[in-house]
Amino acid sequence: MKRILIVEDDLSLANGIALALKDNEFTFVQAQDLHSAGQEIENTAFDLIILDINLPDGNGLDFLQELRRHSAVPVIILTANDLETDVVTGLELGADDYITKPFSLMILRARVGARLRSSAPVIVDPILINGFQFSFARMEFFKNSIPIELSKTEQKLLRILVENRGHTLTRAKLVDAIWTDGAVYVDENALSVTVKRLRDKLEDNPSSPVYIKTVYGIGYTWAVV
């Protein structure tokens, strides 16, 4: 299920976009200002963001620039700002596409589909990264040809990190992905403990990690692409 965040202060337009894109493979979250959008991103890992520029509490381009400091989530700008300089600025700041209003909902749907297809990760096995060899199919893990023993929980954490390398994953997203046994309660320290154990096994200097980095206030990322 693909999660799409629509950041648009025009509620009727946002509802229209969600209706036009309605699909069994999509779920939508709407935010009418940048503050709300920021809160949603902290709590949920989105597959795509549709972003207006002119919002009640700020400029969407500033928001995009800040977002790109810690996330590579695809962003489609949807705005009335149609000057060539606006388009160039948006793309240079990290937007993946730029659509001006008024627009065709059919074209928007096609652009969204194309962007989600192009951003879908290509899964290979084994994964080779800087002397590491990770085979999740065979449950074999090596660092510089030396075997590494990983628990099932550590394997789950490693897999989601390396398959999304270069992207920041929220703590909530990681907890949901790792502890999927229907447990009602997961200790809030469980993720931190698992991250520490994985760092101890993979990092040359676990106290100054190169690969599994903390993005403070958000979550973790496998930093080396």
HELIX and SHEET records of a PDB file:
HELIX    1   1 LEU A   11  ALA A   20  1                                  10    
HELIX    2   2 LEU A   34  ASN A   43  1                                  10    
HELIX    3   3 GLY A   60  LEU A   67  1                                   8    
HELIX    4   4 GLU A   84  GLU A   92  1                                   9    
HELIX    5   5 LEU A  105  SER A  119  1                                  15    
HELIX    6   6 LYS A  152  GLU A  163  1                                  12    
HELIX    7   7 ARG A  171  ILE A  178  1                                   8    
HELIX    8   8 ALA A  190  LEU A  202  1                                  13    
SHEET    1   A 5 PHE A  26  ALA A  31  0                                        
SHEET    2   A 5 LYS A   2  VAL A   7  1                                        
SHEET    3   A 5 LEU A  48  LEU A  51  1                                        
SHEET    4   A 5 VAL A  75  THR A  79  1                                        
SHEET    5   A 5 ASP A  97  THR A 100  1                                        
SHEET    1   B 2 ASN A  54  LEU A  55  0                                        
SHEET    2   B 2 GLY A  58  ASN A  59 -1                                        
SHEET    1   C 4 ILE A 127  ILE A 129  0                                        
SHEET    2   C 4 PHE A 132  SER A 135 -1                                        
SHEET    3   C 4 GLU A 140  LYS A 143 -1                                        
SHEET    4   C 4 ILE A 146  PRO A 147 -1                                        
SHEET    1   D 3 LEU A 169  THR A 170  0                                        
SHEET    2   D 3 GLY A 219  TRP A 222 -1                                        
SHEET    3   D 3 ILE A 212  VAL A 215 -1                                        
END                                                                             
